[in-house]
């Protein structure tokens, strides 16, 4: 069995190549979830800003129209 043990010490610290690859896959999958979560939040905010702009006049809240133009 191929093991990774940078310290050359205890067998409890050894990790097989398959285990290491699995951990990398898990971290990559979690990173994708975090990235899409931020995008969903941004989309919700943009939709909220558009709705707010329709309800409240631009002269009352001028920053809302500025945010909408930046997106």
C-alpha positions in Angstrom: 0.0 0.0 0.0 1.3 3.5 -0.9 1.3 5.8 2.1 2.1 9.4 2.7 4.1 10.1 5.9 6.2 13.2 5.7 7.4 12.8 9.2 8.3 9.1 8.9 6.8 8.5 12.3 3.8 6.8 13.8 1.7 4.5 11.6 -1.4 6.3 12.9 -0.3 9.4 11.0 0.1 7.6 7.7 -2.5 8.2 5.0 -2.9 6.2 1.9 -2.8 7.9 -1.5 -6.5 7.1 -2.0 -7.4 8.7 1.4 -5.4 11.8 0.4 -7.2 12.0 -3.0 -10.6 11.6 -1.3 -9.8 14.4 1.1 -8.8 16.6 -1.8 -12.1 15.8 -3.6 -14.2 16.6 -0.5 -12.5 19.9 0.0 -12.9 20.8 -3.7 -16.6 19.9 -3.6 -17.1 22.0 -0.5 -15.3 25.0 -2.1 -17.8 24.8 -5.0 -20.7 24.9 -2.6 -19.4 28.0 -0.9 -18.8 29.8 -4.1 -22.3 29.1 -5.4 -23.8 30.2 -2.1 -22.2 33.6 -2.4 -23.6 34.0 -5.9 -27.1 33.1 -4.7 -26.8 35.7 -2.0 -25.7 38.3 -4.5 -28.6 37.5 -6.8 -31.1 37.8 -4.0 -29.6 41.2 -3.1 -29.8 42.4 -6.7 -33.4 41.3 -6.9 -34.2 43.0 -3.6 -32.5 46.3 -4.7 -34.5 46.2 -8.0 -37.7 45.7 -6.0 -36.8 48.5 -3.6 -36.0 50.8 -6.4 -39.5 50.2 -7.8 -41.2 50.9 -4.5 -39.2 53.9 -3.2 -38.4 56.9 -5.4 -34.7 57.4 -6.5 -34.6 60.9 -4.8 -35.3 59.3 -1.4 -32.8 56.5 -1.7 -30.3 57.5 -4.4 -27.8 54.8 -3.5 -30.1 51.9 -4.5 -30.0 53.0 -8.1 -26.2 53.3 -7.9 -26.0 49.7 -6.5 -28.2 48.4 -9.3 -26.0 50.0 -12.0 -22.8 48.5 -10.6 -24.3 45.0 -10.7 
